[in-house]
Each structure stands twice: as C-alpha cells, then as structure tokens.
Amino acid sequence: LAQIDFGPDDFLYVLGNVLGRGPEGLRILHDLSLKPNAQVLLGNQEFAAMICLPWLQEELSSDGTRDDVLAARLQQVLSWKSDGGAAVMEEFTRLPLAGRQLVLDELSRLERTAEVSCGGNRFVLVHANLENFAPGRPLGDYGIGELIQGKPDIGSRYFDDRYLVFGHTPTPLLYGRERIGEEGTQIFRQDSLIGINCGCVYGGRLGCICLDTFAEYYV
C-alpha cells in the first residue's frame, strides 16, 4: 500500500485468498472491510471458511455436536486445514464471541465478482475463472464453483470489450514454468487476460496492477 501510494481517491480490489495463506488472515480481512475504498472478492479460501467456521463456532458456543454430524463434516474440515485453514481456525478460536460473529458477517458480505470501468477500459474481476464461459452469459449466472476454482483458458479470448482480471493460479504456471520462483513471477498479460497472483506465498512476489494506467507494482 505504501508503494502504490494508496489514498482516499483510490479503490483497491483484492481478488480473494486473504485467508489461508499466512498468519492473521482474519485481521487483514477485517482491516480491509473497514476501508470504504477497498473490496475483497470471494476466493476458495474464504468459501471454505464460510463453510467450516460456522461449524467451529457451533462447537465453541455449545456443549458439542452429535457424532454423526461431526463425522459428516470431518473430511471437509481436514481438507481445508491441510490447505491453509489451520491458521485461520486457530485465529478464529482466539477471538471472543462477538469477534467470531463479526468474522462470519464479513465473510457473508463478500462479492463473487466485480466490474470496473476506468482509464477508458472495462474490466471483469474474479478470483479464479469464468468456467463454462459463454458470450452474453450474465456474471450473476455463474455458480461459486465456476468462479473460485480452475484457471482461464489462456488461449481463448473471453470478451471483445472487456479485460478479465483473475488470481488463484500463480502466474509462473501461466507462463509455462514448472515451479514458482523468481522467474515468471510478474503479472501475466495476454490479449484481454490479466493474471495477478505472482505466487507470493510460494516464494514469488506480491503483485498489484493499476487499472487506470496498467502500471505494475511488486513486493
């Protein structure tokens, strides 16, 4: 934020996975939710939190859950825990009841997509993909699973009049690298596609692009 000189006249979009990719994800999500000029889109990590954290809240706020219900939830919880959810659940359990409810409320308000017009261009922002894309299909018609998993077909042109900006897939993989490292950790741009996940958590960099000017910034 310091590098891009983020101020009140700017608007920041974060394309999901604020959670599950390091410590204090809930604090970061809360901080962003307090900014009137910032918006976090729903990523696969936030979606997993929306499912699993209410179950944890139920356990923390009651005398327990039936064994059959716990068994039905266990596989999904363990899957998320091994994919970054452990830190989120630990942070969640340290919060007071009011803080935990605030987290659940903030998660429930996350938007799935955003549309932006600036600098003479139009942009569609999503976490990962527009799976099963069809020209003219309304954005609101895409299910959560079509927006938070997979990667766009980088050989296709999705829109003639808009850019598709996405995260999720680390850009070195989009550039054809087998591993994520220094090489290929810049923002991916090809035709009307812009990929901004430069693999920070995997040893790459944190990337940001200004949609007004297409200037790129890295940490």
Secondary structure as GFF3:
##gff-version 3
##sequence-region A 1 219
A	DSSP	beta_strand	12	14	.	.	.	ID=ss1
A	DSSP	alpha_helix	25	34	.	.	.	ID=ss2
A	DSSP	beta_strand	38	40	.	.	.	ID=ss3
A	DSSP	alpha_helix	44	61	.	.	.	ID=ss4
A	DSSP	alpha_helix	67	80	.	.	.	ID=ss5
A	DSSP	pi_helix	81	85	.	.	.	ID=ss6
A	DSSP	alpha_helix	86	94	.	.	.	ID=ss7
A	DSSP	alpha_helix	97	108	.	.	.	ID=ss8
A	DSSP	beta_strand	114	118	.	.	.	ID=ss9
A	DSSP	beta_strand	121	125	.	.	.	ID=ss10
A	DSSP	three_ten_helix	139	141	.	.	.	ID=ss11
A	DSSP	alpha_helix	144	148	.	.	.	ID=ss12
A	DSSP	beta_strand	163	166	.	.	.	ID=ss13
A	DSSP	alpha_helix	171	174	.	.	.	ID=ss14
A	DSSP	beta_strand	188	190	.	.	.	ID=ss15
A	DSSP	beta_strand	193	195	.	.	.	ID=ss16
A	DSSP	three_ten_helix	200	202	.	.	.	ID=ss17
A	DSSP	beta_strand	207	209	.	.	.	ID=ss18
A	DSSP	beta_strand	216	218	.	.	.	ID=ss19
###
